[in-house]
Amino acid sequence: MSLRKKIKRELIGTSDYPSNRIFTISNLITFIRLILTFVFLYLFTNDLDRQTALIIYAVAASTDWLDGQIARMTNTVSWLGKAMDPIVDRALLFTGVLGLVMRGELPVWVCAVIIGRDVYLALGNAIVRHFHKRPIDVVLTGKAATALFMAGFTLMLLGIPVVEGFSAFAAGSPFPGLNGQAAPLGIFFVYLGIPCSLITAIVYTVRGYRAARRAIDDPDGEEDYLNPEIVDADNHGVE
């Protein structure tokens, strides 16, 4: 049986020791962002009101930092929030990607790479969590990929600015901006985000394997970060 980690009550809700709370302001903001992604996709793909759809997408994307900032400032970081935030980020990316593909403004291969990578990580995470309770922390390349994708897809959704392309591939090839034809500037941000995203997948694979391996080799050595034992005495530090 795993040991429970004793921590001070005031540390609960910090980034290192999230709480089990559900109803927090930051979680509410995250949930609203999730709803906005589907509202955007409906408006955008049905060509009902592209301008309104883009405003909704921009609001959902630009508030990505807000829920995390509020959670950290108010010590209301929760396991639910940590789980939902990357899901909402992925949903926002997926709806942007799918919307552009459905309108013929983004190559299908880009959609396949991004969604395929995330499906792979989701399956890997499910396997790792069977052995290792604590989620694998977000890495810098993952944050960079998300920022590049968000910026790139937002610019592509706007369709501006359009820049001259490079002739790295033959004309007519499925590489907008690299086939000699003009393309929205956003596609170049997407191209930069793809290698960052793939590198992140490799890093998560290595970290997940190591975490699962440690848990298998030493099942009694895993500390229970999800359900710590709270102590009130000031003279009790983190053990």
C-alpha positions in Angstrom: 0.0 0.0 0.0 1.3 3.5 -0.9 2.4 6.0 1.7 0.4 9.1 2.1 2.2 12.4 1.9 1.8 14.7 5.0 1.5 18.3 4.1 0.4 21.6 5.7 -3.2 22.6 5.0 -2.2 25.9 3.5 -0.3 24.1 0.8 -3.4 22.4 -0.5 -4.5 24.2 -3.7 -1.0 25.1 -4.8 0.5 23.8 -8.1 2.4 21.1 -6.3 -0.5 19.9 -4.2 -3.8 20.5 -6.0 -7.0 20.1 -4.1 -10.0 17.9 -4.9 -12.4 20.8 -5.2 -14.7 21.0 -8.2 -16.6 24.3 -7.9 -14.0 27.0 -8.3 -13.9 30.1 -10.4 -11.0 28.8 -12.5 -12.8 25.5 -13.2 -15.9 27.5 -14.3 -13.8 29.6 -16.7 -12.3 26.4 -18.1 -15.8 24.9 -18.6 -17.0 28.1 -20.4 -14.0 27.9 -22.7 -15.0 24.3 -23.6 -18.5 25.4 -24.4 -17.3 28.2 -26.6 -15.2 25.9 -28.7 -18.3 24.0 -29.9 -20.2 27.2 -30.4 -17.4 28.3 -32.7 -17.3 25.1 -34.6 -21.1 25.2 -35.3 -21.0 28.8 -36.5 -17.8 28.4 -38.6 -18.6 25.1 -40.4 -22.2 26.1 -41.1 -21.0 29.4 -42.5 -23.6 31.2 -40.3 -21.5 34.1 -39.0 -17.8 33.8 -39.6 -16.9 37.0 -37.8 -18.8 36.1 -34.7 -17.3 32.6 -34.8 -13.8 34.1 -35.0 -14.5 36.4 -32.0 -15.7 33.4 -29.9 -12.6 31.4 -30.9 -10.3 34.4 -30.1 -11.9 34.8 -26.6 -11.6 31.1 -25.9 -7.9 31.1 -27.0 -6.9 34.3 -25.4 -8.2 33.3 -22.0 -6.2 30.1 -21.9 -3.9 31.7 -19.3 -6.7 33.2 -17.2 -8.0 30.1 -15.4 -4.5 29.0 -14.4 -3.5 32.5 -13.2 -6.7 32.8 -11.0 -6.2 29.3 -9.6 -2.6 30.0 -8.7 -3.3 33.4 -7.2 -6.2 32.2 -5.1 -4.7 28.8 -4.2 -7.5 26.9 -5.8 -5.5 24.7 -8.1 -7.4 21.5 -8.4 -6.9 18.0 -9.9 -10.1 18.6 -12.0 -8.6 21.9 -13.3 -5.3 20.3 -14.1 -7.1 17.5 -16.0 -9.6 19.8 -17.8 -7.1 22.5 -18.9 -5.2 20.4 -21.5 -8.5 18.8 -22.6 -9.9 22.2 -23.4 -6.7 23.3 -25.1 -6.9 20.2 -27.3 -10.6 20.7 -28.0 -9.9 24.3 -29.0 -7.1 23.1 -31.4 -9.3 20.3 -32.8 -12.2 22.5 -33.5 -10.0 25.1 -35.2 -8.3 22.3 -37.3 -11.5 20.5 -38.2 -13.2 23.8 -39.1 -10.4 24.8 -41.5 -10.2 21.3 -43.0 -13.9 21.1 -43.5 -13.8 24.4 -45.4 -10.8 23.3 -47.5 -8.4 25.9 -45.9 -6.0 23.4 -44.3 -4.4 20.2 -45.6 -5.8 17.0 -44.3 -2.3 15.7 -43.4 -1.8 18.5 -40.8 -5.1 17.5 -39.2 -4.0 13.8 -39.2 -0.6 14.7 -37.5 -2.1 16.8 -34.8 -5.0 14.6 -33.9 -3.0 11.4 -34.3 -0.4 12.6 -31.9 -3.0 13.5 -29.3 -4.8 10.2 -29.6 -1.4 8.5 -29.1 -0.7 10.5 -26.0 -4.2 10.0 -24.6 -3.8 6.2 -24.9 -0.3 6.4 -23.4 -1.6 8.5 -20.5 -4.3 6.0 -19.8 -1.7 3.2 -19.6 0.7 5.2 -17.4 -2.0 6.3 -15.0 -2.8 2.6 -14.3 0.6 2.4 -12.7 1.4 6.1 -11.8 -1.2 8.2 -10.1 0.3 11.7 -10.5 -0.1 13.1 -14.0 3.0 13.8 -16.0 3.8 17.5 -15.8 3.5 19.7 -18.9 6.8 20.3 -20.7 8.1 23.5 -22.3 7.9 22.2 -25.8 4.3 21.3 -25.2 3.5 24.8 -24.1 5.4 26.2 -27.1 3.5 23.9 -29.5 0.1 25.0 -28.0 1.0 28.7 -28.3 2.2 28.3 -31.9 -0.9 26.3 -32.9 -3.2 28.8 -31.3 -1.5 31.7 -33.0 -1.3 29.9 -36.3 -4.9 28.7 -36.4 -6.2 32.0 -35.2 -4.4 33.8 -38.1 -5.6 31.1 -40.6 -9.2 31.5 -39.4 -8.9 35.2 -40.0 -7.3 34.6 -43.3 -4.9 37.5 -42.9 -2.2 38.5 -43.6 -1.5 36.6 -46.8 2.2 36.4 -47.6 4.2 35.2 -50.5 5.1 31.5 -50.4 8.4 29.7 -50.8 9.2 27.1 -53.5 10.4 24.3 -51.3 7.9 21.8 -52.8 6.3 21.4 -56.2 3.4 23.6 -57.1 0.1 22.1 -56.2 1.6 20.0 -53.4 -0.3 19.9 -50.0 2.1 22.3 -48.3 0.5 25.8 -48.4 3.1 28.6 -48.3 5.9 26.1 -49.2 4.7 25.3 -52.7 5.3 28.6 -54.3 1.8 30.0 -53.7 0.8 32.7 -51.4 -0.8 31.6 -48.1 -2.0 33.0 -44.7 0.9 33.8 -42.4 -0.6 31.5 -39.8 0.3 28.3 -41.7 4.0 29.0 -40.9 3.2 29.1 -37.2 1.5 25.7 -37.6 4.6 24.3 -39.4 6.7 25.4 -36.4 4.3 23.9 -33.9 4.4 20.5 -35.5 8.0 19.6 -34.6 7.5 21.0 -31.1 4.4 18.8 -30.8 6.2 15.7 -32.0 9.2 16.3 -29.7 6.7 16.7 -26.8 5.2 13.3 -27.6 8.7 11.7 -27.4 9.4 13.4 -24.1 6.1 12.3 -22.6 6.7 8.8 -23.9 10.1 8.6 -22.1 8.8 10.2 -18.9 5.7 8.0 -18.9 7.7 4.8 -19.4 10.1 5.8 -16.5 7.3 6.7 -14.2 5.4 3.4 -14.9 8.7 1.4 -14.6 9.4 2.9 -11.1 5.9 2.2 -10.0 6.1 -1.4 -11.1 9.6 -2.0 -9.6 8.7 -0.3 -6.3 4.9 -0.4 -5.8 5.1 0.6 -2.1 7.3 3.6 -2.8 4.7 5.7 -4.6 3.5 8.5 -2.4 -0.2 9.4 -2.6 -0.1 12.9 -4.0 -3.8 12.7 -5.0 -5.0 12.2 -1.4 -2.4 13.7 1.0 -2.7 13.6 4.7 -3.2 17.2 5.9 -1.6 18.4 9.1 -2.3 21.7 10.8 0.6 22.0 13.1 3.0 24.8 12.1 6.0 22.6 13.0 5.1 19.9 10.5 6.7 20.5 7.2 6.4 18.5 4.0 7.8 15.1 4.7 
